[in-house]
Amino acid sequence: MNRFLFLFLLLTGTLSAQELSYGFEVGLNFSSFNGPSEMADDGTNLEMFSSTNGFHVGGNLRLKFVDRFGVKAEILFSQKGGKNIYDGEGIQIFEATDDSKILSEGTRKTIISVTNSYIDIPLVAYFRPVSRIEIFGGANIGFLINSTGFGEFTYNGRTSLGGDNIDFIAELDHNYKRDEARSASTVEDFEEVISFDVDGKEVVFPASLSAYYLDYETKEGNLYNVFDLGLVGGAHFYFNGSLYLGVRLNYGLLDVTNNTYDISFTESNGVEYIPRSDIDRNFSLQASLGFSF
């Protein structure tokens, strides 16, 4: 009994020497994907990754052990993603209305901006070398709750039989969690279609392509994985005891894409795409304004 009383008094004294506080913050995200680029035969890059803008908002809980050191947990709604551009030589496999597949070679250009919305939970330790500056670092756990992409796809090419030139432009309207394989974004999309003959066979598909329409026969999970894990580090500058301006880097450690959908657009296995299984990671720079109570 005396031992339990001693432990209780020790724990109570420890917590009383610590300080628990909370706060909130809101800010902008500048995000991109960090991954390998597909290469042309001459060694030039066919893919480019650039940043897109989003925002984050949420709250935090802070436990101060001593005046200059403590730990902090946050929960944030955070938009990440990036802009992906493929521009150059490439193949395209079409499915005709008689269910046969047709391989063509030419040039393709895809421009798509992806927005992935996460619930992020950063867990960090912080240190204040001076009263107004705080530096911190730790880990971030992310759970994907929504994933969309918008852009345009352009293709120009011919088949090995040397038939008529294939030339078309399609809009990209992707909801990676909701869309099914070979489904249009909406019913109305089937009212406006792209139709042409390839080597005497008819090819028809919607003018607005959903996420898994053109290149995938079935859907095996979503393109972007639900769980992400990364490293986070940054600094806060305090204008006073509560208001601060912050900047942080968030670097993902896991592949954010499902390998099922990592396919090559420069070579094929007959009339089947060849998988690449790239590792694509999240990378974000975040700027925020926060208030600590």
N, C-alpha and C positions, 0 to 999 in steps of 0.2 A: 504493500500500500504506500509506504514511504517513497518507493522508487517512482511510482506513477505520479505522485504529488510533486516530486522533484522535476520529472520530465515536463509536467504541465507548467510549472513555474518557469522553467528554462525556456519553453516555447513561447509563453506569454511575454517574457522579457525580451526575447529575440524579435518578435513581431512589433512590440512597442518601440523598438529602436529603429524600425524600418518605416518607410513612408509610402503609402499607396495613393496613387492619383490616377486621373483619367483625362482624356482629351479627344479631339477630333481633328481631321485634316482633309483637305480637298486640293486637287491639283491636276496637272496635265501629264500625259504619258506620250513619249516618243519611242515607238516600238518597231522592231523588225525581227525577221527570222535570220538565224545564223546557221548556214548549211552549205554543202558543196553545190557547185554549179555543174550542170550538164555541159559537156564539151563537144565542139564540132570536130570534124576530121582533121582540120588544120590546127587544132589546139586552142581556138578562141572560145571564150565563154558565151554560152547561149542564154544563160539565165543571169538575172540581176535582182538583188534584194534591196529594197529601200524602205524607209520608215513611214509609218502612218501615225496620225495623232489620235489620242483618246483621252480619257480622264479617269481619275480614281477618287473615291470618297469613302470615308469610314471613320472608325474610332479606335482608341488604343487604351491600354491599361498599363500603368508604369509602377514598378516596385523599386524604390530607391533604398540601397543598402547603406551607403554613406553619401556624403554630400556630392561627390563627383562620380559615383559609379552605381549602376543598377541594371535592371533588365526591363524589357518592354515587349508586350504582345499586342498585335494589331489585327483587326479584321476589316478588309477593304473590298469594295467592288472596284475592279480594275479592268480596263479595256486594253488589250494587247493585240498583237498581230503583225501585219506588215504588208508591203506592196511587192508582189512578185511579177517579174517581167520575163517572158521567154520570147526571144526574137532571133530567128534564123532558120537554118535547115531543119527539117523534121518530117516525120511520117504521120499519117492519119489512117486509122482503120475504120471503115464505114460498114454498117450493116444495112443491106438492101431490104426492100419490102418482102422478098422471098426468103429472108433469114440467112442468106449467104453473106460472107464477110469479104471485103475488098480492101486490099492494101494499096495506099498511094504514097508517093514521095513528093516533097515540095518545100515550101517555106511556111512557117506558122508563126503567129505572134499572139501571145496571150498577155494581157494586162489585167491583173485582178488585185483589188485591195481587200484584205481579210481583216475582220474585226472579231477577236476572240474575247469574250467576257468571262472573267474569273472571279471567284471569291478567293482572295489571297489572305493568308494568315502568316505574316512575318513574325519571327521570334528572334529578338536581337538583344545583345548586351550593349550598353552605351557607357561612354566615358566623357567627362567634361574637363579638358585640359585648362580652360579658363571659363569664367562664369557664363559668357554669352555664346560659347561654341561647344557643340556636342557632336562627337563622332560615334558611329555605331556600326555594327556588323553582325551577321547571323545567317539564318536560313529562312527560306520562304516556301510555304506549301500552298499550292494553287489547285482549285477545283473548277473545271470548265463548266459554265452553265448555259452559254449560248455561243454560236459560231456562224458567222455570215460572210459572204464575199460578193463583190460586185465588180464587173469589168466588161471586157470585150475580147472576143476570139476571132482572129482572121486567118484564113487558110487559102493557099494557092498551090496547086500541084496536079500531078497526073499519075495514072496507074502504070504498071509495067507493060501493059498492052498498048500504051500510047494513045489512049482515047482522048475525048474532049477534055479541055482544061477545066479543072475544078476550082472555082473561085467564089468564096462566100464570106460573110461577116455575121456573127451571132452575138447577141448580148449574153452576159453571164449574170445570173441571179441565183446565188447559192445560199441555202440554209443547210449547213452540213449535218445538223442534228435531225431536222425534220424531213429533208428530201429523201426519197427512195430511188432505187435504181430505175432508170428509164421512165421517170415521171417528170412532167413539166412542173414549173414553179406554181402555176395556177392552171385551172381549166381553160381560161381564156388564151393561154399561150399556144394551145393546139389550134386555135383559130387562125393564127398567123404562123405559117410553116415555111421552112426552106426545103425545096424539092428540086432535084436535078438527076440526070442520068449519068451513071458511071459504067462504062463498058457495056452499055445496053441494059443496065439494071437501074431501077428507080430507088433513090435514097431520099427519105423524108424524115425530118426532125423539127422540133419547135424552134422558132426564131430566138426564143429566150431559154437558155439551157440551164437546167437545175444541176445540182452538184455532181450527181452520179449518172448523168444522162448519156453523154457522148462516148466515153471511153470505158465504161464499166457495165458488165452485164448483170451483176448482182451486187448487193450491198452487204459487206461484212464488217459491221461496226461503222463508226464515224471516222472521217478523215483525220480529225484532231482528237487526241487522247484526252480523257477526262482529268487525269491526275498529272500535276507538274510539280517538280521540286527544283529549287534553285538557291543561289547564294545572293545575299543582298548586303549592300554597304553604302554608307553615305554620311552626310553631316547636316546639322541644323544650326542656324544662326538665330539667336533669341534677341528680339528688339527690346523686350522687357522680361519680367518673370514668367510670362505666359505665352505671348505671341511669338511665333517663330516662322522662318522661311527655311525650307528643306530641299535637298537634292539627294537622289539615291540612284544607284545602278542595281538592276536586277538581272542576273544571268542564269538562265535555265541549265540544268544538268541533264535532263532527260529529253529523249526524242519526243517532240510534240505531235508528230504525224504517225498515222497508222501505216505500217510498211506495206499493207495490201494495196495502197494507192500510190506508192512510190514507184512509178514506171518510167521507162526510158522513152523519149520521143525522137531518138536518133536511130534506133535499130529495133528489129522485131524478130520473133521466132515464127516465121510464116505469117499467119494472120493473127498472131497473138503478141501483145506487148510483153517486153522483158522487164522483170522487177529490178529495182535499183537498191531499195532498202537504205536510203539515205538517213542520216541523223540530222534533224533540224531542231534547233534550240531557240527558245525565246530570249530576246535581249531588249531591255527597256531602260530608258533614262526617264526618271520621274522628277518633276518639280512640284512642290506643294507649299501650301500655307496652312499652318496649324495653330491650335490653341490648346494649352494645357491648363487644367484646373488644379 
